[in-house]
Structures are given as structure tokens and as C-alpha cells.
Amino acid sequence: MSAYQNFNAIPALPVALDFDPVREAVTRNGSVVPDQFWIVNPTTGKLVTNKPSGKNHNPVNYTHMWGSFRAGVIESGIDTSQLEVRFSTASNASAFCADIIFKKYDYERIVGEATQMRMRIIDSHDQSFKRDIRCMLMRLACTNGMSTVGERLAVKQKHTMLSDPEKLGAVVSEFPTRLEKEASLYKQMMQTRVSLDQAVSFARAEVASYRTASGIKVNEKSVEEFARIWHLYRGMGDTGYRLYNVLTHIGTHVTGREGTDVARKQIRIEDRVSDIVQAPAFRQLVGLAA
């Protein structure tokens, strides 16, 4: 992943992401396979996909989506005078994500600690991700991206569609106010007691469990790692907010072995964490059940 850089407006995409994908017919034993195509990055001559695409997948330059997003933000009237932006690019530009922190939108008055608005924009040429614009709070003390526990603040589109800047702007313009409602839920979690034993039991059932042919199993190493991270947040006391931060820590601070596509891995883990904190089991435990 690249480092965050400062901007006073939504920047243009990095040059490496600005190319028109080329479709090349798949051949087998000298014959063309009907309706099957490889997607190629013409600037490198390398494949963008690791498997053929169908006839309906015709990816376009990322700048089309990004240009609509930039125009939509202008339409929204959101203050972009102080931004921190980080681009993360998958192998051969098969996918990318951009994290944008809007420093003019700080929610410390509600949460009680420095938190700012963050948007994450995701797109891919290999169909691994839909076009996705998601909004959440960023906890500055540990740079956790706080997957929303209230409503999902996101705009997703299939690759056959292009964003309408005016419609996108109307949605994005509501994000800062809707995040205020999200921030108010943190206060509720801060006031709900969750013990270590409860947190570990939750991790076993909802985070570290997985299904096999012989039944449900638990990854004990994941449970140990969960407990280790729990202790990192001891300053929050035994609260639902502490549990929430342990989960968002897992979704934000992602590493991998050499050769691991960390950006892609982080998006998938963040999606998993988002599902967990939206689920009834979490909401009941941290005091957010209706």
C-alpha cells in the first residue's frame, strides 16, 4: 500500500491506473473459444485477469468511474480543502482502492475522541469487486476504519453501469450528517459492559469459527490473536466499544506473507468485519439491539 498524501481536492488517478483495457479472444488448440476473452493491460502487455471473461464483461478505463466520483463530490458540496488520500493497487492494476480522509469532518464532539470521515472507493477490471463507494469514520488514535454499525453507508454498482455524478452527489452529500447518527451509537457501546470472557466467547462463535464437511470448527490461533488485540485496547475498559474496536482493528491492520495482495485481502476482511458488526449477535452484545 502507498502512504497517505495531502491534497486540497480529489486528485486524479495514478498514471498506472489510467489505461483502456483490451479484450483478446481466447484460443485453444488454434481455435477461438466463443464468447471468451482475456483482459489485457496494454501498457504492460500482461493479463489483468487470471481466468477468461464472458462476452458481457467489457471493462473501461478506471478514469470513467473516478471522474464521475470526483464530479459527484463537487456536486455534493462536501468540503475537500483538507484531504489525505492513499491509493492501493492490485497486481497489474487488476483492481484498486483509494482511501480518502476528509479532515474537515471531525466527530470528536460526539464520540469523545478524534474521528474523521473516511471514504473508500473500490473498482476492478477482473470482476473481483463491484464498483463500491463506502463511507465510515476513521479513529485517528489507531487509524482504525470503523465499519458502520448503524446503516451501511455505501454506493455499489455493477460494471455495466457508470455513475451519474448528479445522483451520486445527492447521496454523498448526506454522508457527513448520517455519520453523526453513526457516531452517536458509539456512546451506547461505551456504556455497555462486555467482559473478556464474553468477548472471547463471541470471537469463538462469530469470528474464528468456520464450517467443514464434519461440522463447525474454531481456529484457536485466531482466538488467541483476538485476545491479544483485546488487551491492546485496555484503556477502553470492558465495554462494547472495546469489542467494536478490536473487530475494526482486525479489519484495518492487515498483513500478509511476501507476495500477498494486502490491499485485496484488507477489503475482504473489512467486508467480513462489516457483516459481523451488522449482525444481531454483535448488536445484542454491545447494547444496540432494537
LINURGI-V249947 format. One record per residue. N is the residue number from 1. RES is the residue in three letters. PSI is psi in whole degrees, 0 to 359 (999 if undefined). D_LAST is the distance of its C-alpha to the last C-alpha in Angstrom with 1 decimal. Layout:
n: (N:N)
res: (RES:RES)
psi: (PSI:PSI)
d_last: (D_LAST:D_LAST)
This chain:
n: (1:2:3:4:5:6:7:8:9:10:11:12:13:14:15:16:17:18:19:20:21:22:23:24:25:26:27:28:29:30:31:32:33:34:35:36:37:38:39:40:41:42:43:44:45:46:47:48:49:50:51:52:53:54:55:56:57:58:59:60:61:62:63:64:65:66:67:68:69:70:71:72:73:74:75:76:77:78:79:80:81:82:83:84:85:86:87:88:89:90:91:92:93:94:95:96:97:98:99:100:101:102:103:104:105:106:107:108:109:110:111:112:113:114:115:116:117:118:119:120:121:122:123:124:125:126:127:128:129:130:131:132:133:134:135:136:137:138:139:140:141:142:143:144:145:146:147:148:149:150:151:152:153:154:155:156:157:158:159:160:161:162:163:164:165:166:167:168:169:170:171:172:173:174:175:176:177:178:179:180:181:182:183:184:185:186:187:188:189:190:191:192:193:194:195:196:197:198:199:200:201:202:203:204:205:206:207:208:209:210:211:212:213:214:215:216:217:218:219:220:221:222:223:224:225:226:227:228:229:230:231:232:233:234:235:236:237:238:239:240:241:242:243:244:245:246:247:248:249:250:251:252:253:254:255:256:257:258:259:260:261:262:263:264:265:266:267:268:269:270:271:272:273:274:275:276:277:278:279:280:281:282:283:284:285:286:287:288:289:290)
res: (MET:SER:ALA:TYR:GLN:ASN:PHE:ASN:ALA:ILE:PRO:ALA:LEU:PRO:VAL:ALA:LEU:ASP:PHE:ASP:PRO:VAL:ARG:GLU:ALA:VAL:THR:ARG:ASN:GLY:SER:VAL:VAL:PRO:ASP:GLN:PHE:TRP:ILE:VAL:ASN:PRO:THR:THR:GLY:LYS:LEU:VAL:THR:ASN:LYS:PRO:SER:GLY:LYS:ASN:HIS:ASN:PRO:VAL:ASN:TYR:THR:HIS:MET:TRP:GLY:SER:PHE:ARG:ALA:GLY:VAL:ILE:GLU:SER:GLY:ILE:ASP:THR:SER:GLN:LEU:GLU:VAL:ARG:PHE:SER:THR:ALA:SER:ASN:ALA:SER:ALA:PHE:CYS:ALA:ASP:ILE:ILE:PHE:LYS:LYS:TYR:ASP:TYR:GLU:ARG:ILE:VAL:GLY:GLU:ALA:THR:GLN:MET:ARG:MET:ARG:ILE:ILE:ASP:SER:HIS:ASP:GLN:SER:PHE:LYS:ARG:ASP:ILE:ARG:CYS:MET:LEU:MET:ARG:LEU:ALA:CYS:THR:ASN:GLY:MET:SER:THR:VAL:GLY:GLU:ARG:LEU:ALA:VAL:LYS:GLN:LYS:HIS:THR:MET:LEU:SER:ASP:PRO:GLU:LYS:LEU:GLY:ALA:VAL:VAL:SER:GLU:PHE:PRO:THR:ARG:LEU:GLU:LYS:GLU:ALA:SER:LEU:TYR:LYS:GLN:MET:MET:GLN:THR:ARG:VAL:SER:LEU:ASP:GLN:ALA:VAL:SER:PHE:ALA:ARG:ALA:GLU:VAL:ALA:SER:TYR:ARG:THR:ALA:SER:GLY:ILE:LYS:VAL:ASN:GLU:LYS:SER:VAL:GLU:GLU:PHE:ALA:ARG:ILE:TRP:HIS:LEU:TYR:ARG:GLY:MET:GLY:ASP:THR:GLY:TYR:ARG:LEU:TYR:ASN:VAL:LEU:THR:HIS:ILE:GLY:THR:HIS:VAL:THR:GLY:ARG:GLU:GLY:THR:ASP:VAL:ALA:ARG:LYS:GLN:ILE:ARG:ILE:GLU:ASP:ARG:VAL:SER:ASP:ILE:VAL:GLN:ALA:PRO:ALA:PHE:ARG:GLN:LEU:VAL:GLY:LEU:ALA:ALA)
psi: (145:170:159:142:154:138:162:18:163:120:168:161:152:148:323:343:355:86:156:110:144:134:130:133:142:132:148:122:38:0:145:132:121:135:29:132:146:144:125:140:108:340:338:342:9:157:139:333:151:2:155:153:156:178:337:352:108:78:149:167:134:335:337:310:315:321:320:321:314:316:323:321:320:316:326:335:7:141:116:22:342:103:150:127:138:127:138:128:132:171:129:31:32:337:162:160:151:127:127:119:122:97:344:349:95:134:24:326:337:313:326:1:161:117:136:161:133:137:143:126:130:141:161:154:345:11:15:333:143:162:128:125:115:149:141:178:149:119:115:333:327:11:35:133:117:91:132:139:345:247:154:117:91:155:119:144:148:162:355:358:151:147:140:113:320:314:319:318:323:322:312:327:337:348:313:317:319:331:333:320:321:314:326:335:335:324:320:318:325:334:2:125:130:116:168:316:318:318:316:320:320:316:317:317:324:341:313:1:151:155:136:176:333:0:192:131:162:131:102:328:323:324:318:319:322:314:323:315:324:317:335:335:30:333:345:357:182:83:164:328:327:315:316:317:328:316:316:332:314:322:345:315:81:134:177:165:168:133:351:134:87:320:314:319:319:319:317:319:320:321:320:315:320:318:321:313:347:347:154:323:317:313:323:316:324:7:23:4:141:999)
d_last: (38.7:40.4:39.8:38.0:40.4:40.3:40.6:40.5:39.4:37.9:40.9:42.7:42.0:44.2:47.5:46.8:43.9:46.0:47.8:48.0:47.2:50.1:49.8:52.6:53.4:53.0:56.3:57.2:60.8:62.0:60.1:57.2:54.0:52.7:49.5:48.8:48.9:48.7:47.1:49.4:49.1:52.5:52.7:52.8:53.9:51.3:48.7:45.2:43.9:44.6:44.7:46.0:43.9:44.1:45.8:42.6:41.8:43.8:42.3:43.3:43.8:40.6:42.0:41.0:37.3:37.7:39.8:37.1:34.5:36.9:37.7:34.0:33.3:36.3:35.1:31.7:33.5:31.6:33.8:35.5:38.1:36.9:35.7:35.8:36.1:36.6:37.7:37.4:39.6:39.8:43.2:45.5:42.8:41.1:37.8:36.7:33.8:33.9:31.7:31.9:30.8:30.9:32.1:32.0:28.2:27.3:23.9:25.3:24.8:21.0:20.7:23.8:25.7:27.4:25.3:26.5:25.7:26.7:27.3:28.4:30.7:31.6:34.3:36.7:40.0:39.5:36.3:34.5:31.9:30.9:31.4:28.2:27.3:24.2:23.1:21.4:22.2:25.2:25.4:29.1:29.8:29.5:29.2:25.9:24.4:20.7:19.0:16.1:12.6:11.2:13.3:16.5:19.3:22.2:25.1:26.7:29.9:32.4:35.8:37.4:35.8:36.6:34.3:35.0:35.2:34.4:31.2:30.2:31.0:28.7:25.7:26.7:27.3:23.6:22.7:23.6:21.4:18.4:19.0:18.7:15.0:14.8:16.9:14.8:12.1:15.0:15.5:12.3:13.4:16.9:15.9:14.3:17.2:17.9:21.5:24.0:24.0:20.2:20.6:23.7:22.2:19.3:22.2:24.2:21.6:20.0:22.5:26.0:26.0:27.9:29.2:33.0:35.3:35.4:31.6:28.9:30.5:29.4:31.1:32.0:33.3:29.9:28.4:31.3:30.7:27.0:28.1:30.8:28.4:26.1:29.1:29.8:26.7:27.7:27.8:24.0:23.9:21.8:18.4:15.5:17.3:20.4:18.9:17.7:21.2:22.9:21.2:22.1:25.5:26.1:25.3:27.6:30.5:32.0:35.6:37.9:41.4:44.3:43.9:40.1:38.5:36.1:34.6:33.8:32.5:30.2:28.6:28.0:26.5:24.3:23.0:22.3:20.4:18.4:17.4:16.6:14.3:12.4:12.1:9.5:12.1:12.2:8.6:8.4:11.8:11.5:8.8:6.3:3.8:0.0)
